[in-house]
Amino acid sequence: MITASQCRAARALTEITRDMLSERSGVDAEAIAGFERKIAELDDGSILRLQEALEAMGALFIPENGGGIGVRLKFTSSEARRILTLENEGGQTGEDEIP
């Protein structure tokens, strides 16, 4: 499970706001703020939803490996921006002609 520091770092790396993370995870933005500032605790389910949302946006959480826990991007910054742009493109969906 991720820590408050990893959550803050992952948000910074993926360049998303607490509100964006809240929309994607279903965890209240104020609860995220309290968790990240270490002034409030979240239940395990909420922390897991935050982690899954951040991983879907390109964060890769690094477990304790003798050098400490951490977080890095799965993608380069430009790849992550392109993915976010494509995901937010919207528009009409169509039927595939694949049987």
N, C-alpha and C positions, 0 to 999 in steps of 0.2 A: 504494500500500500504506500502511496506517495505521502510526502511530508508537506507542510505549509510552504517551506522554502522551495521545494521542487515545483509546487503548483505555481508560485509567483514566477519562478525562472522559466517554466514552460510557457506561461502566458506571454512573457517578454519575448521569448524566442519565436513563438508562433505569431506574435504581433496582434493579439486579440485583447479586447477589453473584458472586464468582469461581466458586463452585460451580455457580450457575445458568448462567453463561456456559460453563463446562466441559461441562455436560450438553447444552447446545444446539449447541456447536461441535465437541465431540469432542476438545478440547484439554485436557490435564491441568491441574487447578486450580493445582498447584504451578508448572507451566511458565508459566501465565498470570501468577502472582505474580512470578516471576523476570523475565519480559518487562516487566511494568509498572514494576518497580523498576529496570530497566536493568542487572540483574546477570546476566541470561542472554539468549541469543538464541534466536529461534524460526526454523524454516525458513519459506520463503515460503508454502508450502501451509498451514501452521498459522496464519500471520498472516491469510491470505485467509479461512480458515474463521472466525476471530474476527471479522473485518470483516463477513462475510456474516451471521453470527448477530446481531451488534449492529445491523446495518441492518434485519434482519427484526424487531427489537424496537423500531425507531423512531429509531435514530441516523442522522444524515445527516453524512457526512464532507465537509469543505470543503477542497479542494486549495489549494496555494499560489496566491494571487491578488494578490500585491503587499502584502497585509496579514497574511500568515502563514497557516499551516494551522489548521484548527479542526474543531469538531464541534458540531452542534445537533440538536434533535429535529425529526423529520418531523411529529410530532403534538404537540398540547398535552399537558401532564402528565395532565390528566383523561382525555383520549382514550387515551393510552398505558396508563393504569391500567385503563380499561374493556376494552381489547383484551386485556391480560394476564389479566384476570378471565375473560373469555369463553374464552380459549385454555385456561385451567386448569379450566374448568367440568367437563369429563369427561362421563361418562354413556354410555348405550347409543347406538350409532349405528343408524340405520334405513335401510331401502331407500327411495330416492326413487322416486316414481311417474312420473318423466319418462322418456318412451320414448327 
